[in-house]
Amino acid sequence: MTTKLKGRLLTVALIAAGAMASPAMAEDAGHCKYIQQNMFAGPFKVCEMPIDAAKCEDLGKTDENKDAVHAAGACPTEGLVGTCDKGATKLLYFDGEPSGLEIGCGFQAGTWVNP
């Protein structure tokens, strides 16, 4: 087996291992609770997951968001109004009008899910 072929096989193996590990890593990333507000809507109490601590800190500084707090595990669901499933992350809303939030979710390229 040539060195070039060995290198390609190793690359494929590493990519496959990363694909299998990513759900667990995403689960371990935790969640971020914050107050979401921008020039168009809010403030809304939200929780986004999976989000690591660094991304949570960034979210707390984006637009007019504030009070970002990172924690392990999944977002709580008590008092949930609905969820915007954005694919890579889920944004859970704990206040606001569901019909308006659903429209806003569409602008985020997400799919609205009622609790």
C-alpha positions in Angstrom: 0.0 0.0 0.0 1.4 3.3 -1.0 2.0 6.2 1.4 -0.5 8.3 -0.6 -3.2 5.7 -0.3 -2.6 5.2 3.4 -2.9 9.0 3.8 -6.2 9.0 2.0 -7.6 6.1 4.0 -6.6 7.9 7.2 -8.3 11.1 6.1 -11.5 9.1 5.3 -11.4 7.3 8.7 -10.9 10.6 10.6 -13.8 12.2 8.7 -16.0 9.2 9.5 -15.0 9.3 13.1 -15.8 13.0 13.3 -19.2 12.5 11.8 -20.0 9.8 14.4 -18.7 11.9 17.3 -20.4 15.1 16.4 -23.9 14.3 18.0 -22.2 13.5 21.3 -20.0 16.5 21.1 -23.1 18.7 20.3 -24.9 17.2 23.3 -22.0 18.0 25.5 -21.9 21.6 24.3 -24.8 22.6 26.6 -27.2 25.5 26.3 -27.3 29.2 26.5 -30.1 31.2 28.1 -30.3 34.9 27.2 -32.7 37.8 26.5 -33.0 38.1 22.7 -33.7 41.5 21.3 -33.0 43.2 18.0 -34.4 46.2 16.2 -37.4 44.3 15.0 -38.6 42.3 18.0 -38.2 41.4 21.6 -37.2 41.2 24.3 -37.8 37.4 24.5 -36.5 35.0 27.0 -34.8 32.3 25.0 -32.6 29.2 25.3 -30.4 27.9 22.5 -28.8 24.5 22.2 -26.4 23.0 21.6 -24.2 26.0 22.2 -20.7 26.0 23.8 -19.6 28.6 26.4 -17.7 30.8 23.8 -20.7 30.9 21.4 -23.0 31.7 24.3 -20.8 34.7 25.3 -21.0 35.9 21.6 -24.8 35.5 21.6 -25.0 37.7 24.7 -23.3 40.5 22.8 -25.1 40.1 19.4 -27.5 42.9 18.5 -29.1 44.0 21.7 -29.1 40.6 23.4 -28.1 40.4 27.1 -27.8 38.3 30.2 -26.3 35.2 28.4 -25.7 32.3 30.8 -24.2 29.0 29.6 -24.9 25.7 31.4 -24.5 22.0 30.7 -27.2 19.8 29.2 -30.3 20.6 27.3 -32.5 23.7 27.7 -35.3 23.5 30.2 -38.8 23.1 28.7 -41.1 24.5 31.5 -43.1 27.4 30.2 -42.1 26.8 26.6 -44.0 28.8 23.9 -42.3 27.1 21.0 -39.1 26.2 19.3 -37.4 27.4 16.2 -35.4 24.4 14.8 -32.6 26.0 12.8 -30.9 22.7 12.0 -27.6 23.0 13.8 -29.3 24.6 16.8 -32.7 24.9 18.4 -33.9 28.2 19.7 -36.5 27.8 22.5 -38.8 30.7 23.3 -40.4 31.2 26.7 -42.4 34.3 26.0 -43.9 36.0 23.0 -46.8 35.4 20.6 -46.4 32.0 18.8 -47.7 33.3 15.5 -45.3 36.2 15.4 -42.4 34.0 16.6 -43.2 31.5 13.8 -42.8 34.2 11.2 -39.5 35.3 12.8 -38.3 31.7 12.8 -38.9 31.6 9.0 -36.6 34.6 8.7 -33.9 32.6 10.5 -34.3 29.8 8.0 -35.8 27.7 10.7 -38.9 25.5 11.2 -41.4 26.4 13.9 -42.4 23.6 16.3 -45.2 24.0 18.8 -44.6 22.6 22.3 
